[in-house]
Amino acid sequence: MACSFGKGLDKDTGSFYCVIVTLLMAEPRRKKAAPKVDIYKAWCKACGICVAFCPTGSLARDEAGYPYVKYPDKCTNCGWCEIRCPDFAITVQQKRDEARKMRESFEEEAPEGTAAPGE
């Protein structure tokens, strides 16, 4: 056996284990691109609803009560902050990009004369 990860296992299981470990180690995991959360403070009334509804706690409030992204790595791109904001002061950019890509892929695959979702 060429790999030491499967040592101590029977021949078939050890070989399978070596292949899996080699594949996992060969390609490094790509980090998920952090969603771009834009908070337009001119429209925000600092109500705190977005911070309260954030399921991961990635949003926080500054000294004046305005929201900001405190932990961008924790953001799951759920869009709850954007949906719950009564002033439309928050946009989650990656969510919009994914919707645009989905609409474009539908347009490519759709037969002529068929409308894309939302049109």
N, C-alpha and C positions, 0 to 999 in steps of 0.2 A: 504494500500500500504506500503510495507516494505522499500522502498527507498524514500528519500526526493527529488531526482532530478526531478521526474515527478509531483511534487506538483503543483496544479493549472491547470493541464491538465485533459481532460476527462479520464475515466478509461482505455480504450484501448490504447490511445496515451501515457498516462503516464506510463503504464506498459512496452510498447515497448521502450520508451525512457530510462527507468530504466535498461532494459536488455542491451541496447547498451552502456550506460555509464558504467555499471558494467563490461562488456567485455573489454572495452577500458582501464579501470583503472586496471583490473586484470593482464594484461600482459604488462609489460613495453616495450616501443619501443626499438628495438635493433638498436644500432648505426651502420651505414654502415661502413664496414672496409675500411679504407683509402687505396687507391691504392698506391703501391710502385713504385715511379717514380725514376728510376736510371739514373743519368746523368754522363756519362763517360767523364770527363774533358780532358783526354789525346786526345780524338778524336774531341772535341768541338773547333770550331774556334771563338766562342763568337759572332756569327752573329746576334743573337737576334730574329731570326724568330720564335722560339718556344714561346718566351715571347709575341711576337706580336700576334700570332694566338691563344693563350690560351683564350678560351671564358669566363672563370671565373676569370681570373687575379690571378691564384694561383701561377704562376711562376713570378720570378723577376730576375734582374741582379745584381750581386755583383759589388764591386768597379772596378774589372778588366773586367767586362762585361760578365762574365760567368753566365749562368742561374742557379737558385736554386729554390727549392720549398719553397715559402714563406708562403703560406696558404694551408697546406695539406687537411684541412677540406673542402675547397672550390672546390677541384678537383672532377670532375664528371666522371673521367675515360674515357673520350671521345677518347683519343689517338691522338689528333691533333698534339701535340708536337712531338710525335714519328713519325707520318706520314710526317710532314713538315721538320723535321731535315735533312738537306742535307748531314750531316756527319755520320748519323746513331748513334749519340751519346746518344740518349735517348731511354729508354725502359719503358713501362708501364706494370709492372709485372702482375697485377690483370687481365688485358685484355688478356694476353697470357694464364693465368690459366683458364679463362672462355672458351677460344677457345679449350683448351686441354680437358676440361670436356665435351664440346659439341661433340668433335670428339670421345671421349671414349663412350659417350652415344649412338652415332650413330653406333659405332662398335658393341655394345651390342645388339642393336635392328635390325641391318641389317642382311639380309639373307646371308648365306655363299657364298663367291665369289664376294660380292659387296665391292667396294673400298670406304673408308671414304673420305669425302671432302678434297681436297688438295693433294690427293695421286694419 
